[in-house]
Amino acid sequence: MLEELARRGLTVAVAESLTGGLLVAALIAPAGASRVVRGGIVAYDTALKHSLLGVDAATLAAHGAVHPDVARSMALGVRERLAVAGVPASIGLATTGVAGPDPQDGQPVGTAYVALAVGDHVTVRTLALSGTRDAIRRAVVSESLEMLTESIALTDSHPRG
C-alpha cells in the first residue's frame, strides 16, 4: 500500500481518537513510510478535536465526539493541519468511537467511525464492533487500513501533497 501511495505521489495524514496512535504506528511500521505518511494527531480529548483539528464546537456540543460528522471533520481537518509548505496532505484518515468499557456520548461500546478524505470528498464508514477494548481498537485500525487501501484505486496519479 505505501509503495503504491508513493508511486502516485500521495501523502497521508491521520487524526485519531479511540485508536490513540495505533493507526499511525501501523502506517509507519514499514521502512520507507516517511515518503508518504505526514504524521498524526491524537486528539483523545474532545476539546482537542476542536482546537487541533477544527471540528465545529457546535457539532461537538450537539452530538459529542462519537458521530460521523465529527469523523468527517477530523479527516478534513488533519489534511490541512499537517500541510507541508502550504500543501495539504492528499488523504486524511480519522478515527473516533467508543472502545469501552462504558458507553460515551449516548453511543454503545463498539460504535466507531472511520473517515477518509481525498480532497473535499469524504467517506465515513460506520462500525458496530464487539469484543474487548483492545480488540475494538485493533479492529478500527484494521478497518482504517482497509479503507485506505481501497481509496488508492479511487485516487488519480497526480500528486496532491
N, C-alpha and C positions, 0 to 999 in steps of 0.2 A: 504494500500500500504506500509506504513512504517513498519508495523508488518511483512509483507512478506519479505521486504528487510532485516530486522533484522534476521529473521528466516534463510535466505540464507547466512547471513554473508556479505552482500553487503553494500557499502558506496556510497554516492553521493556527488559530488562537483559541484557547479553551477557558471557559468560565465554569467553575464547579461550586456546588453547594454540598449536597449529601455525599458525593464521592470524595470530597475533601482532599483532592490532589492525586487520587488513584488514577484518574483518566490521563492527566498529563504525564504521570510517571510511566504509564503503559506506553504512551506515544513516544517518549524519549528513551525507552529501554534499548531499542536497536541502535547500533552505530550509525552515524550519519543523519540522525533525526534533526540535528540543528539546521540542516538545509531547508527544512520545511516547517518545523514547529517553532512558532514565535515565542510561546510561553503560555502561562496560565495564571488566572486569578482565582484564588479560593475565597469566595465570598460566603462564608458559612453563616455569618450573622446577617439577618435580614437588612439591617441598615446599610451594610456594605454593598448589597445588591444595588441600592440607590446611589450611594456616593461613589463607588468604584466602577459600576457598570452602566449607570444611567437608567436603571429601571424606574419607571414613574412611581413616585411616592404614593399617589392616589391609588394606583393599581395594587401596590403592596398593602395599603391600608384596607382596601375593599376585599381583597382575596387572600392575603397572606403570601408567603414565599412559594407555596406549592400550588402553582397554577400554570397553565400553558402560556398565558400572556407574559408571565414572569420569565419562563424559559426562553420565549421568543426574544424578549428584550435583552436578556443576558447574552444570547448568541449574537445579536446585532451589536450590542454594546462592546463586547470583548474584541470584535473585529476592529472597531475604531480605537479602543483604548490601547491596543497593542500594535498600533500603526508604527511603521518604521519610515522615517524621512517623509512623513505625511501620507504614506500609502497604507491603507488598512490591510489587514490580513485577508486573504482570498476567502477563507472559510472560518466561520465562528461556530464553535461547538459548545453547548451548555447543558448542564445537568442540574435539576432541582427535584426534591421529593422528600419522602419520609422513609427512613431506614429503620426507625423504631428505637427504642421499644414501645414508645407511645405515639398515638396519633398527633398530627400537627395541623394547625390551620383548618380544622374540620375534615382533614383528609386521613384515611386509614393508613396504617403501616403498609408499605409496599407500593403506594402510589408514587409514581415518578414521571417526570417529563424530560425528554431529551430533545433539544432543538439544534438544528443545523442551519446556519445562514450562509448563503452564497450570494454575494451582492446584497440586494434588498429582498431576495426571495428566502423565506424561512419555512422550513418543515419542522413540525413538532410531532413527536411520537409520544403517545400516552402508554404508560406501562402499569400493569397491575401485577405486582410480584409477590411472592411468598417466600418464607424462609427466615433465616437468622438475619440480623443486622448486616453482618459481613457478607452473607450470600446475596442480599438485596443490593448492596453497594457494588459487588463484583458483577452482578447481572446488569446493572446500569452501565458500568464500564464496557462490558461486552456488547451491549446494545448500541452504545455510542460509537464504538469502533466499527461495528457492522454498518451503521448509518453513514459513517464517514466513507467507508469503502464503497458503499452503494452510490454515494454522491459523486465520487470521482468520475464515474461514467457519464454523469449528467453535466459536468463542467466542461467548458471548452478548453482548448490547449493554450489559450492566451494568458500570459502572466497577469495577475491582478494584485500582487503584493506579497 
